[in-house]
Amino acid sequence: MTGLSSKLVRKRAIPERAGNEGSPAGLLAPTRLGGPMPWVIAILIALVVIAASGALALGNLTERARADLADAVTVQIVEADPARKAAMVQTAAQVLRKDPWVTSVRVVPERELEELLEPWLGEAAAQSEVPMPALIDVELSGRASAEDISALETRLEAAGAQARIDAQSEWLRPVYDALAALQYLALALIVLVALATAAAVWLAARNAFVNHREVVEIVHLLGGTDRQVTRIFERSVLRDAIFGATFGAALGLAAIIMLGAQFSALDGGLIAGARFGIGDWVAIALVPAAGIMLALVTARITISGALRAML
């Protein structure tokens, strides 16, 4: 204790060199990158970057799918007699093309339906014994409500075409629900990782304060303020947080790039809607900055509370 006191006495001029507020910055040993704190922060930030990227990609995917299918409906005609079915399809197509609300009409070829059903039915999908409904893909000028679909079905029925109309977006409602659940899961993971980061910084700052408690007491005896002491610990945490957040963000971005390269092979369809825009990249770039701020605020609260408890 005597040696520590003499060391502090020799450093009494430090506050004056630090400026108006002063800062006995040399009293704490500098943080080394070999310690656990930077690497813990790096791992946690990498997890947050990956989770945030996943949530953003799922959000883009859902919005793209809703936008593409919101104005699309499918007309289904079920008829066992091939001749009557063909006549109904022709009648329905004519009625739909004359409707001012319809922008495009496409009768799905039977061969295409057989190819779609072949993975489940096998060769039976191409056999005439298996009844195959006729499908017509219809694009509308706006989003179809239940009333609009009912009115369109009434017009088809009046023309002699017994058809059922389904909104394509309703087919994917379970998919939308699953994507939303995954988004919520990613957000929950982000919250948990943020709490884990705060807890890790709290433990590190608390242990550092306990290890340097005698130094802090002598700094107080020499006229040092609580703000000066807090700033000493904040600098140490800030160095760790900057290194950990930068390294963790690099790891997360590397993982995102690798996953993006894998999914690029599935280019087209709904997968293309998951691509990031400028706003998404800005949000990802804010993750390490938010991690640094969280670590800094946690350290400040921790040291301030420890100083109040010591007095």
C-alpha positions in Angstrom: 0.0 0.0 0.0 2.9 2.3 0.8 4.5 1.7 -2.6 1.1 2.4 -4.3 0.7 5.6 -2.4 4.2 6.8 -3.3 3.4 6.0 -7.0 0.2 8.1 -6.8 2.0 11.0 -5.1 4.5 11.1 -8.0 1.5 11.3 -10.4 -0.3 14.1 -8.6 0.4 16.5 -11.4 -1.5 14.3 -13.9 -4.9 16.1 -13.4 -3.3 19.5 -14.2 -1.8 18.1 -17.5 -5.1 16.7 -18.5 -6.9 20.0 -18.8 -9.6 21.8 -16.9 -11.4 18.7 -15.7 -8.3 16.6 -15.4 -8.0 12.8 -15.7 -5.5 10.6 -13.8 -5.4 8.4 -16.9 -2.2 6.5 -16.1 -3.4 4.9 -12.9 -5.0 1.9 -14.6 -3.1 -0.7 -16.5 -3.9 -0.4 -20.2 -6.2 -3.0 -21.6 -4.6 -5.7 -23.8 -6.3 -7.3 -26.7 -5.4 -10.7 -25.2 -8.1 -10.1 -22.5 -11.5 -11.8 -22.9 -13.7 -8.6 -23.1 -12.9 -7.5 -26.7 -13.4 -11.1 -28.0 -16.7 -11.5 -26.1 -18.0 -8.2 -27.6 -16.8 -9.3 -31.1 -18.7 -12.6 -30.9 -21.9 -10.9 -29.6 -21.7 -8.2 -32.3 -21.2 -10.8 -35.0 -24.3 -12.6 -33.8 -26.3 -9.4 -33.8 -25.2 -8.5 -37.3 -26.2 -11.9 -38.6 -29.5 -11.8 -36.8 -30.3 -8.3 -38.0 -29.4 -9.3 -41.6 -31.7 -12.2 -41.4 -34.5 -10.1 -40.0 -34.1 -7.5 -42.8 -33.8 -10.2 -45.5 -37.0 -11.9 -44.3 -38.8 -8.5 -44.2 -37.8 -7.7 -47.7 -38.8 -11.2 -48.9 -42.2 -10.8 -47.3 -42.9 -7.4 -48.7 -41.8 -8.4 -52.2 -44.0 -11.5 -52.1 -47.0 -9.5 -50.9 -46.4 -6.8 -53.6 -46.1 -9.4 -56.3 -49.2 -11.4 -55.3 -51.5 -8.8 -53.9 -53.1 -8.2 -57.3 -53.0 -11.8 -58.6 -55.8 -14.3 -58.5 -56.3 -17.8 -59.8 -59.5 -19.0 -61.5 -60.1 -22.7 -61.0 -62.6 -24.7 -63.0 -63.3 -28.2 -61.9 -65.2 -30.3 -64.5 -64.8 -34.1 -65.2 -66.0 -33.8 -68.9 -63.0 -32.5 -70.9 -65.3 -30.9 -73.6 -67.4 -29.0 -71.0 -64.2 -28.0 -69.2 -62.6 -26.6 -72.3 -65.8 -24.6 -73.1 -65.9 -23.2 -69.6 -62.3 -22.2 -69.8 -62.8 -20.4 -73.1 -65.9 -18.6 -71.7 -64.2 -17.6 -68.5 -61.2 -16.3 -70.4 -63.4 -14.2 -72.6 -65.3 -12.8 -69.6 -62.1 -12.0 -67.8 -60.5 -10.2 -70.8 -63.5 -7.9 -71.1 -63.4 -7.0 -67.5 -61.9 -3.5 -67.1 -60.3 -4.5 -63.8 -58.4 -7.3 -65.3 -55.0 -6.5 -66.8 -53.8 -9.9 -68.1 -55.3 -13.4 -68.5 -53.2 -16.6 -68.9 -54.7 -20.1 -69.2 -52.3 -22.5 -67.6 -51.5 -25.4 -70.1 -52.4 -28.9 -68.9 -48.8 -30.0 -69.5 -47.6 -27.4 -67.0 -50.1 -28.7 -64.4 -49.0 -32.2 -65.0 -45.4 -31.2 -64.4 -46.4 -29.5 -61.2 -48.2 -32.5 -59.9 -45.8 -35.1 -61.1 -43.5 -35.0 -58.0 -46.6 -36.0 -55.9 -48.6 -38.2 -58.2 -45.9 -39.6 -60.4 -46.9 -40.9 -63.8 -50.5 -40.9 -62.7 -50.5 -37.1 -63.2 -50.4 -37.5 -67.0 -53.1 -40.2 -67.1 -56.5 -39.2 -68.3 -58.1 -41.2 -65.4 -56.9 -38.5 -62.9 -59.3 -35.4 -63.0 -57.3 -32.3 -63.6 -58.8 -28.9 -62.9 -58.3 -26.0 -65.3 -56.4 -23.0 -64.0 -56.4 -19.4 -65.2 -53.8 -16.9 -63.9 -55.3 -13.4 -63.7 -53.6 -10.1 -63.0 -55.8 -7.3 -61.6 -55.2 -3.6 -61.6 -55.4 -3.4 -57.8 -55.5 -5.6 -54.7 -58.4 -8.0 -54.7 -60.7 -7.9 -51.7 -63.2 -10.6 -50.8 -66.1 -8.5 -52.2 -64.2 -8.0 -55.5 -63.5 -11.8 -55.8 -67.2 -12.6 -55.1 -68.4 -10.1 -57.7 -66.0 -11.6 -60.3 -67.2 -15.1 -59.5 -70.8 -13.9 -60.0 -70.0 -12.6 -63.4 -68.4 -15.9 -64.4 -71.3 -17.9 -63.1 -73.7 -15.7 -65.1 -71.8 -16.4 -68.2 -72.0 -20.2 -67.6 -68.6 -20.8 -66.3 -68.7 -22.6 -62.9 -65.4 -21.3 -61.4 -63.8 -20.7 -58.1 -61.5 -17.7 -57.6 -58.7 -17.8 -55.1 -56.4 -14.9 -54.2 -52.8 -16.1 -54.6 -51.7 -14.1 -51.5 -54.0 -16.3 -49.4 -52.2 -19.4 -50.5 -49.0 -18.0 -49.0 -50.5 -16.8 -45.8 -48.9 -19.7 -43.8 -45.6 -18.8 -45.4 -46.1 -15.2 -44.4 -46.8 -16.3 -40.9 -43.7 -18.4 -40.8 -41.6 -15.6 -42.1 -43.0 -13.2 -39.5 -42.3 -15.8 -36.7 -38.7 -16.0 -37.9 -38.4 -12.2 -37.9 -39.7 -12.1 -34.3 -37.2 -14.8 -33.4 -34.4 -12.8 -34.9 -35.5 -9.7 -33.0 -35.7 -11.7 -29.8 -32.2 -12.9 -30.4 -30.9 -9.4 -30.9 -32.5 -8.3 -27.6 -31.0 -11.3 -25.8 -27.5 -10.6 -27.2 -27.8 -7.0 -26.3 -28.6 -8.0 -22.7 -25.7 -10.4 -22.8 -23.4 -7.7 -24.0 -24.5 -5.3 -21.3 -24.1 -8.1 -18.7 -20.6 -8.9 -19.9 -19.5 -5.2 -19.8 -21.1 -4.8 -16.4 -19.1 -7.8 -15.0 -15.9 -6.6 -16.6 -16.3 -3.0 -15.3 -17.3 -4.3 -11.9 -14.3 -6.6 -11.6 -11.9 -3.8 -12.9 -13.3 -1.5 -10.3 -12.9 -4.0 -7.5 -9.3 -4.7 -8.5 -8.5 -1.0 -8.5 -10.5 0.0 -5.5 -7.5 1.0 -3.4 -6.3 3.2 -6.3 -9.7 4.8 -6.6 -9.7 5.6 -2.9 -6.3 7.2 -3.0 -7.4 9.2 -6.1 -10.3 10.5 -4.0 -7.9 11.4 -1.2 -5.8 13.4 -3.7 -8.8 15.4 -4.8 -9.9 13.3 -7.8 -13.6 13.5 -8.7 -16.0 10.7 -9.5 -16.2 11.9 -13.0 -12.4 11.6 -13.4 -12.5 8.0 -12.1 -15.4 7.1 -14.3 -13.7 8.4 -17.4 -10.6 6.2 -16.7 -12.7 3.1 -16.8 -14.7 4.4 -19.7 -11.6 4.7 -21.8 -10.6 1.1 -21.1 -14.1 -0.1 -22.0 -14.2 2.1 -25.1 -11.0 0.6 -26.4 -12.3 -3.0 -25.9 -15.7 -2.1 -27.4 -14.2 -0.4 -30.5 -12.0 -3.4 -31.3 -14.6 -6.0 -30.5 -17.4 -4.2 -32.4 -15.1 -3.7 -35.5 -13.9 -7.3 -35.5 -17.3 -8.7 -34.8 -18.9 -6.6 -37.6 -16.3 -7.9 -40.0 -17.1 -11.5 -39.0 -20.8 -10.9 -39.4 -20.3 -9.3 -42.8 -18.2 -12.2 -43.9 -20.9 -14.6 -42.9 -23.5 -12.5 -44.7 -21.4 -12.4 -47.9 -20.9 -16.2 -47.8 -24.6 -16.8 -47.3 -25.4 -14.4 -50.1 -23.1 -16.2 -52.4 -24.9 -19.5 -51.6 -28.4 -18.0 -52.2 -27.3 -16.3 -55.4 -27.6 -19.7 -57.0 -31.3 -19.5 -56.4 -31.7 -16.2 -58.2 -35.2 -15.4 -59.3 -38.6 -15.9 -57.7 -39.1 -14.9 -54.1 -35.4 -15.3 -53.2 -34.5 -12.2 -55.3 -36.8 -10.1 -53.1 -34.6 -10.7 -50.1 -31.7 -8.6 -51.4 -30.6 -5.6 -49.3 -31.2 -2.0 -50.2 -29.2 1.0 -49.1 -31.3 1.4 -46.0 -30.7 -2.2 -45.0 -26.9 -1.7 -45.2 -27.1 1.5 -43.2 -29.0 -0.4 -40.5 -26.4 -3.2 -40.4 -23.6 -0.6 -40.2 -25.3 0.9 -37.2 -25.1 -2.3 -35.2 -21.4 -2.0 -34.1 -22.0 1.7 -33.3 -24.9 0.7 -31.2 -22.8 -2.0 -29.5 -20.1 0.5 -28.6 -22.6 3.0 -27.2 -24.3 0.2 -25.2 -20.9 -0.9 -23.7 -20.0 2.7 -22.9 -23.3 3.5 -21.2 -23.2 0.2 -19.2 -19.7 0.9 -18.0 -20.7 4.5 -16.9 -23.7 3.3 -15.0 -21.7 0.4 -13.4 -18.8 2.6 -12.2 -21.1 5.4 -11.1 -23.1 3.0 -9.0 -20.0 1.4 -7.5 -18.6 4.9 -6.6 -21.8 5.8 -4.9 -21.8 2.5 -2.9 -18.2 3.1 -1.9 -18.9 6.5 -0.3 
